[in-house]
Amino acid sequence: MGATTIRQQITSMIDELPPDVLPELVEFIDFLRFRAVRAGLAPQVQEAIRLYMSGEVSLGRAAEIAEMNYFLFEELLRKQAIPVIAARATDEAERIAQGELADEVLV
């Protein structure tokens, strides 16, 4: 089945939907677009984003895990519509835990 046929089938299905579900559909399409872009990223970058978004590592540590420059990683997050959270002070125990997590991921 070609892309044109699939597109026509999807268009036909969308045309049959009630108008009140269209905002939800647009949200889902945004999610699919986001997922497709993320799928094209290297595994270590995907993992770095996951760890960063879950709050397990800082932006700087996530950039290290992604094997990227801090500013390039920050720009990647912005392009992915992922909010960049301001850095916060961490205590020594948290820095050690983040270092150990990064070591595990990078090995």
Backbone as a ProteinNet text record, in pm:
[ID]
protein_1_A
[PRIMARY]
MGATTIRQQITSMIDELPPDVLPELVEFIDFLRFRAVRAGLAPQVQEAIRLYMSGEVSLGRAAEIAEMNYFLFEELLRKQAIPVIAARATDEAERIAQGELADEVLV
[TERTIARY]
85.1	0	90.2	65.5	148.5	110.9	201.7	180.4	58.5	35.5	-80	-210.7	-216.3	-336.4	-361	-256.4	-268.7	-316.7	-258.6	-298	-446.2	-492.5	-633.4	-725.2	-683.9	-764	-771.2	-659.8	-657.7	-744.8	-733.2	-814.7	-962.5	-999.2	-1138.6	-1187	-1105	-1142.5	-1156.7	-1066.7	-1073	-1199.1	-1235.3	-1356.2	-1482.3	-1479.1	-1596.1	-1604.8	-1499.7	-1499.2	-1584	-1646.2	-1719.4	-1620.7	-1660.5	-1570.1	-1514.3	-1586.9	-1540.5	-1419	-1386.4	-1269.1	-1144.1	-1160.1	-1045.7	-932.3	-960.8	-849.2	-767.4	-836.6	-766.7	-682	-734.5	-663.1	-536.9	-547.5	-431.6	-324	-365.9	-272	-201.7	-278	-220.8	-122.3	-155.8	-65.6	64.4	56.7	177	261.8	194.9	265.3	336.9	268.5	330	450.4	438.1	549.6	668.6	641.4	745.1	812.2	731.3	783.7	869.9	827.8	903.5	1039.2	1039.8	1167.4	1258.1	1203.1	1283.2	1337.9	1260.9	1305.9	1429.7	1447.7	1563.8	1689.1	1678.2	1793.5	1871.6	1999.7	2084.9	2034.7	2054.7	2006.1	2055.5	2182.7	2233.4	2167.7	2127.9	2058	1917.1	1850.4	1716.8	1720.9	1820.7	1834.1	1863.6	1948.4	1980.6	1855.6	1774.4	1649.4	1556.9	1545.1	1458.4	1503.4	1633	1686.6	1667.1	1688.1	1670.6	1524.8	1434.2	1292	1238.2	1293.9	1248.4	1309.6	1405.3	1468.6	1580.9	1620.4	1725.5	1864	1881.5	2011	1989.5	2092.9	2089.7	2106.6	2088	2105.6	2249.2	2344.4	2484.9	2519.6	2469.2	2496	2427.3	2306	2235.4	2313	2369	2449.7	2570.2	2632.1	2745.8	2701.3	2588.4	2537.2	2507.5	2451.9	2420.3	2545.3	2659.2	2786.3	2775.3	2712.6	2692.8	2744.3	2773.4	2804.3	2679.7	2699.6	2589.4	2491.5	2541.9	2455.4	2382.6	2448	2381.5	2270.1	2296.3	2194.6	2075.8	2104.4	1997.9	1913.6	1980.4	1909.1	1825.1	1877.4	1801.6	1673.7	1685	1566.7	1463.7	1509.3	1417.1	1347.4	1422.1	1362.7	1262.2	1282.7	1190.9	1074.5	1069.4	965.6	970.2	1090.6	1110.6	1157.5	1087.1	1126.6	1265	1343.4	1477.4	1463.8	1493.4	1476.6	1605.9	1591.1	1708.1	1783	1912.8	1996.1	1970.4	1978.9	1964.2	2085.7	2114.2	2230.5	2205.9	2308.1	2296.7	2400.7	2368.6	2466.6	2564.4	2665.6	2771.7	2718	2627.2	2571.7	2495.4	2420.7	2346.7	2440.8	2548.9	2646.9	2712.4	2741.1	2802	2703.4	2577.1	2475	2457.7	2456.4	2443.7	2565.7	2683.8	2805.5	2803.3	2757.2	2748.2	2647.7	2534.9	2433.6	2489.8	2559.7	2618.9	2722.6	2803.1	2903.2	2836.9	2723.9	2651.4	2601.8	2546.2	2488	2596.6	2708.6	2814.5	2899.7	2890.7	2972.3	2910.9
-116.7	0	123.8	213.5	332.2	441.4	537.4	649.4	731.9	746.4	824.2	757.2	625.9	551.1	563	549.3	561.6	701.4	801.9	940.3	961.3	904.4	918	849.8	732.6	660.8	739.4	794.1	872.8	996.9	1065	1183.7	1148.7	1037.6	993.2	966.9	901.3	873	1002.2	1097.3	1225.1	1300.7	1297.4	1366.7	1312.7	1187.8	1125.6	1154.7	1208.5	1234.6	1356.2	1353.2	1472.2	1585.8	1709.3	1823.1	1838.8	1792.6	1811.3	1725.1	1623.9	1541.5	1590.5	1687.9	1735.3	1793.9	1872	1920.5	1806.5	1700.8	1584.7	1516	1511.3	1451.1	1530.9	1662.3	1747.4	1723	1710.1	1680.9	1546.9	1448	1316.5	1322.4	1399	1413.7	1480.1	1579.6	1642.6	1539.9	1452.9	1347.8	1253.8	1215.4	1126.8	1193	1321.4	1394.7	1397.4	1425.8	1428.9	1292.6	1186.4	1050.3	1013.3	1054.5	1023.5	1093.3	1218.2	1291.7	1227.1	1192.5	1132.1	997.3	922.5	790.7	802.8	917.8	939.1	977.4	992.8	1031.6	908.5	926.7	817.4	769.2	640.8	585.2	660.5	703.1	773.2	909.6	970.9	1100	1077.8	973.6	941.2	916	840.8	810.7	937.6	1023.7	1149	1235	1241.5	1318.3	1258.2	1126.5	1059.3	1089.9	1076.8	1102.1	1247.4	1338	1480.1	1512	1461.2	1489.9	1429.9	1318.6	1256.6	1323.9	1414.1	1485.1	1407	1296	1213.5	1274.6	1355.4	1418.8	1565.3	1641.8	1783.3	1796.8	1917	1944.5	1914.7	1959	1935.1	1787.5	1712.8	1568.3	1499.2	1542.7	1483.8	1509.7	1629.3	1661.4	1567.9	1540.7	1446.9	1308.1	1261.6	1129.1	1122.8	1232.6	1239	1255.4	1277.3	1301.4	1424.1	1528.8	1653.3	1771	1878.4	2004.8	2050.8	2113.2	2159.8	2244.9	2341.7	2435.9	2369.7	2275.4	2202	2113.3	2052.3	1968.5	2054.2	2170.5	2262.9	2303.3	2333	2370.1	2253.1	2130.8	2012.2	2000.6	2022.4	2016.3	2120	2240.3	2346.5	2308.3	2251.3	2208.8	2096.4	2017.2	1907.5	1955.3	2086.2	2146.5	2091.2	2060.3	2013.3	2132.5	2165.7	2281.6	2263.9	2367.7	2366.1	2427.1	2345.8	2386.7	2452.2	2564.4	2634.5	2543.8	2554	2472.5	2509.7	2411	2436.9	2380.4	2436.1	2389.8	2246.6	2163.9	2026.9	2004.7	1915.1	1885.8	1780	1754.4	1662.2	1521.3	1473.7	1338.6	1327.4	1431.9	1429.4	1432.4	1509.9	1513.8	1376.7	1310.4	1177	1078.3	1083.8	993.5	1017.4	1144.2	1174.9	1124.8	1139.6	1090.6	939.4	868.3	722.9	680	751	719.4	743.6	853.5	882.5	776.7	733.8	630.2	500.3	463.7	342.5	351.4	465.2	482.8	486.3	549.4	566.9	443	345.7	224.6	126.8
0	0	0	-92.6	-106	-7	6.4	98.2	58.7	-70.1	-117.2	-76	-88.7	-50	99.8	176.6	322.8	359	296.4	323	290.5	179.1	140	241.6	289.7	389.2	520.2	561.5	685.1	670.1	556.6	530.7	535.3	475.4	475.5	618.3	699	837.8	917.5	896.1	968	930.4	803.2	756.2	823.3	864.9	928.2	1078.2	1136.8	1281	1315.8	1434.3	1478.4	1509.3	1484.3	1502.2	1644	1744.8	1882.2	1917.9	1838.4	1867.8	1794.5	1705.2	1626.8	1712.8	1817.6	1900.8	1961.3	2003.5	2057.9	1950.5	1831.2	1718.4	1686	1687	1660.5	1767	1891.8	2000.2	1976.1	1931.7	1904.4	1787.6	1685.3	1570.8	1614.3	1702.3	1756.7	1831	1908.8	1980.8	1883.2	1775	1675.1	1608.7	1579.1	1518.1	1614.3	1739.9	1842.8	1854.8	1854.7	1866.1	1745.9	1626.9	1505.9	1507.1	1549.7	1556.6	1659.2	1774.2	1880	1837.3	1758	1711.9	1623.5	1560.8	1475.3	1551.5	1682.7	1763.8	1808.4	1830.7	1878.1	2014.8	2044.8	2171.8	2294.9	2295.1	2413.8	2429.1	2317.6	2323.7	2377.1	2330.3	2380.9	2531.6	2575.4	2718.4	2797.4	2744.3	2811.9	2827.9	2723.4	2730.7	2835.4	2835.7	2934.6	3075.9	3100.9	3235.2	3275.6	3181.7	3210.1	3241	3158	3176.8	3306.4	3350.4	3474.3	3596.6	3572.8	3684.6	3750.3	3688.6	3747.2	3729.6	3624.3	3599.9	3560.8	3577.6	3540.1	3388.8	3340.8	3198.3	3154.9	3235	3202.8	3197.6	3296.9	3301	3183.1	3149	3034.8	2905.7	2892.4	2773.8	2765.7	2880.4	2882.2	2837.8	2890.5	2854.8	2705.4	2652.3	2509.3	2423.6	2490.3	2421.4	2330.9	2388	2314.5	2395.7	2326.6	2389.6	2465.6	2581.6	2666	2586.4	2511.1	2440.2	2322.7	2257.3	2149	2204.7	2320.6	2383.4	2426.6	2482.5	2523.5	2401.7	2290.8	2168.1	2117	2125.2	2084.6	2167.2	2298	2383.9	2341.5	2313.6	2271.7	2140	2046.4	1918.9	1939	2042.5	2074.4	2161.2	2188.4	2273.5	2415.5	2461.4	2598.2	2680.2	2787	2865.7	2926.8	2917.5	2976.9	3116.3	3213.8	3352.8	3401.1	3469.1	3523.1	3619.4	3615.8	3704	3849.3	3934.8	4077.5	4147.6	4261.1	4336.9	4383.7	4373.6	4422	4530.2	4621.3	4725.1	4674.2	4751.2	4708.8	4683.4	4767.8	4751.5	4619	4582.9	4457.9	4338.2	4347.1	4237.8	4219.1	4328.7	4321.2	4258	4300.3	4244.8	4095.4	4053.7	3911.3	3834.9	3893	3829.7	3810.8	3913.2	3905.2	3798.6	3792.7	3690.7	3551	3532.8	3403	3366.2	3464.6	3438.6	3392.8	3457.1	3419.7	3275.2	3240.4	3108.2	3000.9	3031.5	2932	2911.3	3000.4	2986.8	2892.2
[MASK]
+++++++++++++++++++++++++++++++++++++++++++++++++++++++++++++++++++++++++++++++++++++++++++++++++++++++++++

